[in-house]
Amino acid sequence: MIPLGAGNGALKLTTARYFTPSGRPIQDAGIVPTIEVSQPSPTNQQSQPSGLQSFVPPDPKDDKALHAALDVLRGQRPR
């Protein structure tokens, strides 16, 4: 508990550890994708905000990640 001053309450911090379904902790290395899909970003990104962003094409037929996910759900190998 961290008091925030007279009449302002307090802040309670909690911590947790996260694990994959197989029991491997992900705090240190994170998750490495089993299937990597590259989606080319448009050359004109002036309207995109700065920072790390994932590009999702406006037309679903152009979304490579979507098609790869659907292939996996269908039991097919991603294109």
VMD Tcl script that builds the backbone (N, CA, C; Angstrom):
set m [mol new atoms 237]
animate dup $m
set s [atomselect $m all]
$s set {name element resname resid chain x y z} {
  {N N MET 1 A 0.839 -1.179 0.000}
  {CA C MET 1 A 0.000 0.000 0.000}
  {C C MET 1 A 0.884 1.242 0.000}
  {N N ILE 2 A 0.558 2.153 -0.881}
  {CA C ILE 2 A 1.286 3.414 -0.956}
  {C C ILE 2 A 0.289 4.541 -0.688}
  {N N PRO 3 A 0.422 5.228 0.452}
  {CA C PRO 3 A -0.505 6.324 0.728}
  {C C PRO 3 A -0.283 7.470 -0.262}
  {N N LEU 4 A -1.379 8.088 -0.701}
  {CA C LEU 4 A -1.301 9.192 -1.659}
  {C C LEU 4 A -1.492 10.549 -0.992}
  {N N GLY 5 A -1.389 10.609 0.296}
  {CA C GLY 5 A -1.524 11.884 0.995}
  {C C GLY 5 A -2.866 11.967 1.706}
  {N N ALA 6 A -2.973 12.939 2.576}
  {CA C ALA 6 A -4.172 13.106 3.401}
  {C C ALA 6 A -5.417 13.264 2.530}
  {N N GLY 7 A -6.393 12.384 2.736}
  {CA C GLY 7 A -7.663 12.498 2.025}
  {C C GLY 7 A -7.637 12.019 0.580}
  {N N ASN 8 A -6.479 11.538 0.094}
  {CA C ASN 8 A -6.389 11.116 -1.298}
  {C C ASN 8 A -6.375 9.596 -1.457}
  {N N GLY 9 A -6.506 8.859 -0.384}
  {CA C GLY 9 A -6.553 7.408 -0.469}
  {C C GLY 9 A -5.171 6.791 -0.562}
  {N N ALA 10 A -5.118 5.606 -1.153}
  {CA C ALA 10 A -3.853 4.881 -1.270}
  {C C ALA 10 A -3.854 4.071 -2.558}
  {N N LEU 11 A -2.681 3.646 -2.943}
  {CA C LEU 11 A -2.507 2.833 -4.140}
  {C C LEU 11 A -2.014 1.456 -3.715}
  {N N LYS 12 A -2.717 0.419 -4.146}
  {CA C LYS 12 A -2.306 -0.936 -3.798}
  {C C LYS 12 A -1.675 -1.581 -5.037}
  {N N LEU 13 A -0.418 -1.972 -4.933}
  {CA C LEU 13 A 0.281 -2.620 -6.030}
  {C C LEU 13 A 0.253 -4.122 -5.832}
  {N N THR 14 A -0.012 -4.827 -6.914}
  {CA C THR 14 A 0.046 -6.282 -6.860}
  {C C THR 14 A 0.967 -6.758 -7.977}
  {N N THR 15 A 1.534 -7.922 -7.796}
  {CA C THR 15 A 2.388 -8.496 -8.835}
  {C C THR 15 A 1.875 -9.889 -9.164}
  {N N ALA 16 A 2.173 -10.318 -10.362}
  {CA C ALA 16 A 1.751 -11.650 -10.782}
  {C C ALA 16 A 2.799 -12.217 -11.716}
  {N N ARG 17 A 2.817 -13.518 -11.812}
  {CA C ARG 17 A 3.674 -14.205 -12.772}
  {C C ARG 17 A 2.745 -14.859 -13.787}
  {N N TYR 18 A 3.162 -14.805 -15.044}
  {CA C TYR 18 A 2.344 -15.361 -16.112}
  {C C TYR 18 A 3.036 -16.567 -16.720}
  {N N PHE 19 A 2.241 -17.582 -17.074}
  {CA C PHE 19 A 2.770 -18.831 -17.598}
  {C C PHE 19 A 2.007 -19.237 -18.850}
  {N N THR 20 A 2.696 -19.968 -19.729}
  {CA C THR 20 A 2.033 -20.542 -20.897}
  {C C THR 20 A 1.210 -21.739 -20.415}
  {N N PRO 21 A 0.326 -22.268 -21.264}
  {CA C PRO 21 A -0.440 -23.453 -20.853}
  {C C PRO 21 A 0.458 -24.641 -20.478}
  {N N SER 22 A 1.670 -24.708 -21.044}
  {CA C SER 22 A 2.572 -25.809 -20.708}
  {C C SER 22 A 3.324 -25.560 -19.401}
  {N N GLY 23 A 3.143 -24.370 -18.802}
  {CA C GLY 23 A 3.775 -24.078 -17.523}
  {C C GLY 23 A 5.064 -23.278 -17.606}
  {N N ARG 24 A 5.465 -22.859 -18.826}
  {CA C ARG 24 A 6.698 -22.082 -18.974}
  {C C ARG 24 A 6.421 -20.624 -18.612}
  {N N PRO 25 A 7.251 -20.031 -17.713}
  {CA C PRO 25 A 7.044 -18.610 -17.372}
  {C C PRO 25 A 7.417 -17.717 -18.558}
  {N N ILE 26 A 6.687 -16.611 -18.726}
  {CA C ILE 26 A 6.957 -15.734 -19.869}
  {C C ILE 26 A 7.490 -14.361 -19.460}
  {N N GLN 27 A 7.796 -14.159 -18.199}
  {CA C GLN 27 A 8.281 -12.858 -17.754}
  {C C GLN 27 A 9.603 -12.465 -18.416}
  {N N ASP 28 A 10.529 -13.403 -18.573}
  {CA C ASP 28 A 11.870 -13.067 -19.043}
  {C C ASP 28 A 11.960 -12.942 -20.559}
  {N N ALA 29 A 11.492 -13.948 -21.281}
  {CA C ALA 29 A 11.697 -13.982 -22.733}
  {C C ALA 29 A 10.452 -13.619 -23.517}
  {N N GLY 30 A 9.309 -13.619 -22.888}
  {CA C GLY 30 A 8.082 -13.342 -23.617}
  {C C GLY 30 A 7.644 -14.561 -24.412}
  {N N ILE 31 A 6.803 -14.320 -25.389}
  {CA C ILE 31 A 6.272 -15.393 -26.219}
  {C C ILE 31 A 6.897 -15.302 -27.605}
  {N N VAL 32 A 7.405 -16.411 -28.082}
  {CA C VAL 32 A 7.931 -16.492 -29.448}
  {C C VAL 32 A 6.837 -17.137 -30.290}
  {N N PRO 33 A 6.436 -16.497 -31.378}
  {CA C PRO 33 A 5.342 -17.059 -32.163}
  {C C PRO 33 A 5.717 -18.384 -32.812}
  {N N THR 34 A 4.768 -19.310 -32.848}
  {CA C THR 34 A 4.969 -20.582 -33.527}
  {C C THR 34 A 4.940 -20.359 -35.030}
  {N N ILE 35 A 4.059 -19.487 -35.462}
  {CA C ILE 35 A 3.932 -19.154 -36.885}
  {C C ILE 35 A 4.108 -17.651 -37.024}
  {N N GLU 36 A 5.086 -17.241 -37.805}
  {CA C GLU 36 A 5.320 -15.818 -38.037}
  {C C GLU 36 A 4.725 -15.431 -39.382}
  {N N VAL 37 A 3.987 -14.352 -39.410}
  {CA C VAL 37 A 3.364 -13.873 -40.638}
  {C C VAL 37 A 3.784 -12.432 -40.841}
  {N N SER 38 A 4.411 -12.137 -41.995}
  {CA C SER 38 A 4.783 -10.737 -42.264}
  {C C SER 38 A 3.702 -10.078 -43.096}
  {N N GLN 39 A 3.303 -8.926 -42.642}
  {CA C GLN 39 A 2.311 -8.132 -43.355}
  {C C GLN 39 A 3.022 -6.883 -43.844}
  {N N PRO 40 A 3.221 -6.768 -45.152}
  {CA C PRO 40 A 3.888 -5.549 -45.635}
  {C C PRO 40 A 3.048 -4.318 -45.296}
  {N N SER 41 A 3.713 -3.295 -44.799}
  {CA C SER 41 A 2.991 -2.062 -44.475}
  {C C SER 41 A 2.987 -1.164 -45.702}
  {N N PRO 42 A 1.988 -0.316 -45.803}
  {CA C PRO 42 A 1.922 0.574 -46.968}
  {C C PRO 42 A 3.085 1.558 -46.961}
  {N N THR 43 A 3.469 2.016 -48.135}
  {CA C THR 43 A 4.578 2.971 -48.226}
  {C C THR 43 A 4.174 4.338 -47.708}
  {N N ASN 44 A 2.883 4.670 -47.764}
  {CA C ASN 44 A 2.402 5.959 -47.267}
  {C C ASN 44 A 1.840 5.770 -45.863}
  {N N GLN 45 A 2.654 6.040 -44.859}
  {CA C GLN 45 A 2.196 5.877 -43.470}
  {C C GLN 45 A 2.087 7.214 -42.762}
  {N N GLN 46 A 1.855 8.281 -43.485}
  {CA C GLN 46 A 1.773 9.599 -42.857}
  {C C GLN 46 A 0.600 9.680 -41.890}
  {N N SER 47 A -0.464 8.909 -42.156}
  {CA C SER 47 A -1.631 8.976 -41.271}
  {C C SER 47 A -1.467 8.080 -40.044}
  {N N GLN 48 A -0.421 7.251 -40.017}
  {CA C GLN 48 A -0.201 6.355 -38.884}
  {C C GLN 48 A 0.420 7.125 -37.720}
  {N N PRO 49 A -0.030 6.875 -36.494}
  {CA C PRO 49 A 0.598 7.521 -35.344}
  {C C PRO 49 A 2.009 6.978 -35.135}
  {N N SER 50 A 2.847 7.745 -34.489}
  {CA C SER 50 A 4.213 7.287 -34.255}
  {C C SER 50 A 4.227 6.208 -33.190}
  {N N GLY 51 A 5.320 5.470 -33.119}
  {CA C GLY 51 A 5.428 4.385 -32.151}
  {C C GLY 51 A 5.264 3.047 -32.838}
  {N N LEU 52 A 5.282 1.987 -32.053}
  {CA C LEU 52 A 5.144 0.659 -32.618}
  {C C LEU 52 A 3.668 0.369 -32.886}
  {N N GLN 53 A 3.350 0.139 -34.126}
  {CA C GLN 53 A 1.977 -0.146 -34.526}
  {C C GLN 53 A 1.959 -1.356 -35.434}
  {N N SER 54 A 0.950 -2.155 -35.352}
  {CA C SER 54 A 0.737 -3.235 -36.296}
  {C C SER 54 A -0.173 -2.708 -37.382}
  {N N PHE 55 A 0.191 -2.975 -38.623}
  {CA C PHE 55 A -0.648 -2.533 -39.729}
  {C C PHE 55 A -1.677 -3.605 -40.031}
  {N N VAL 56 A -2.934 -3.236 -40.038}
  {CA C VAL 56 A -4.021 -4.134 -40.424}
  {C C VAL 56 A -4.650 -3.536 -41.673}
  {N N PRO 57 A -4.576 -4.257 -42.804}
  {CA C PRO 57 A -5.157 -3.720 -44.036}
  {C C PRO 57 A -6.652 -3.469 -43.874}
  {N N PRO 58 A -7.150 -2.416 -44.489}
  {CA C PRO 58 A -8.575 -2.106 -44.367}
  {C C PRO 58 A -9.461 -3.183 -45.009}
  {N N ASP 59 A -8.958 -3.861 -46.048}
  {CA C ASP 59 A -9.730 -4.907 -46.714}
  {C C ASP 59 A -9.293 -6.272 -46.178}
  {N N PRO 60 A -10.200 -7.044 -45.562}
  {CA C PRO 60 A -9.818 -8.335 -44.979}
  {C C PRO 60 A -9.155 -9.297 -45.966}
  {N N LYS 61 A -9.448 -9.177 -47.269}
  {CA C LYS 61 A -8.824 -10.097 -48.229}
  {C C LYS 61 A -7.321 -9.868 -48.342}
  {N N ASP 62 A -6.822 -8.705 -47.889}
  {CA C ASP 62 A -5.397 -8.389 -47.935}
  {C C ASP 62 A -4.680 -8.671 -46.612}
  {N N ASP 63 A -5.410 -9.138 -45.604}
  {CA C ASP 63 A -4.836 -9.352 -44.268}
  {C C ASP 63 A -4.205 -10.743 -44.176}
  {N N LYS 64 A -2.878 -10.810 -44.296}
  {CA C LYS 64 A -2.168 -12.087 -44.295}
  {C C LYS 64 A -2.272 -12.801 -42.954}
  {N N ALA 65 A -2.242 -12.063 -41.850}
  {CA C ALA 65 A -2.340 -12.680 -40.523}
  {C C ALA 65 A -3.718 -13.322 -40.343}
  {N N LEU 66 A -4.762 -12.674 -40.812}
  {CA C LEU 66 A -6.110 -13.220 -40.727}
  {C C LEU 66 A -6.204 -14.532 -41.496}
  {N N HIS 67 A -5.660 -14.545 -42.716}
  {CA C HIS 67 A -5.717 -15.759 -43.531}
  {C C HIS 67 A -4.880 -16.887 -42.927}
  {N N ALA 68 A -3.742 -16.558 -42.337}
  {CA C ALA 68 A -2.921 -17.581 -41.684}
  {C C ALA 68 A -3.672 -18.171 -40.487}
  {N N ALA 69 A -4.343 -17.334 -39.702}
  {CA C ALA 69 A -5.106 -17.814 -38.548}
  {C C ALA 69 A -6.257 -18.711 -38.992}
  {N N LEU 70 A -6.942 -18.313 -40.057}
  {CA C LEU 70 A -8.042 -19.145 -40.564}
  {C C LEU 70 A -7.527 -20.482 -41.083}
  {N N ASP 71 A -6.368 -20.486 -41.739}
  {CA C ASP 71 A -5.766 -21.734 -42.209}
  {C C ASP 71 A -5.475 -22.664 -41.036}
  {N N VAL 72 A -4.923 -22.130 -39.957}
  {CA C VAL 72 A -4.619 -22.948 -38.781}
  {C C VAL 72 A -5.905 -23.523 -38.193}
  {N N LEU 73 A -6.955 -22.704 -38.096}
  {CA C LEU 73 A -8.244 -23.174 -37.563}
  {C C LEU 73 A -8.837 -24.274 -38.429}
  {N N ARG 74 A -8.583 -24.214 -39.735}
  {CA C ARG 74 A -9.100 -25.226 -40.661}
  {C C ARG 74 A -8.211 -26.470 -40.692}
  {N N GLY 75 A -7.094 -26.435 -39.951}
  {CA C GLY 75 A -6.191 -27.574 -39.950}
  {C C GLY 75 A -5.257 -27.595 -41.140}
  {N N GLN 76 A -5.124 -26.466 -41.816}
  {CA C GLN 76 A -4.251 -26.362 -42.973}
  {C C GLN 76 A -2.965 -25.673 -42.591}
  {N N ARG 77 A -1.968 -25.832 -43.394}
  {CA C ARG 77 A -0.687 -25.151 -43.180}
  {C C ARG 77 A -0.836 -23.698 -43.686}
  {N N PRO 78 A -0.417 -22.712 -42.886}
  {CA C PRO 78 A -0.541 -21.311 -43.320}
  {C C PRO 78 A 0.226 -21.062 -44.617}
  {N N ARG 79 A -0.352 -20.241 -45.472}
  {CA C ARG 79 A 0.278 -19.910 -46.767}
  {C C ARG 79 A 1.477 -19.038 -46.578}
}
mol reanalyze $m
mol bondsrecalc $m
mol representation Tube
mol addrep $m
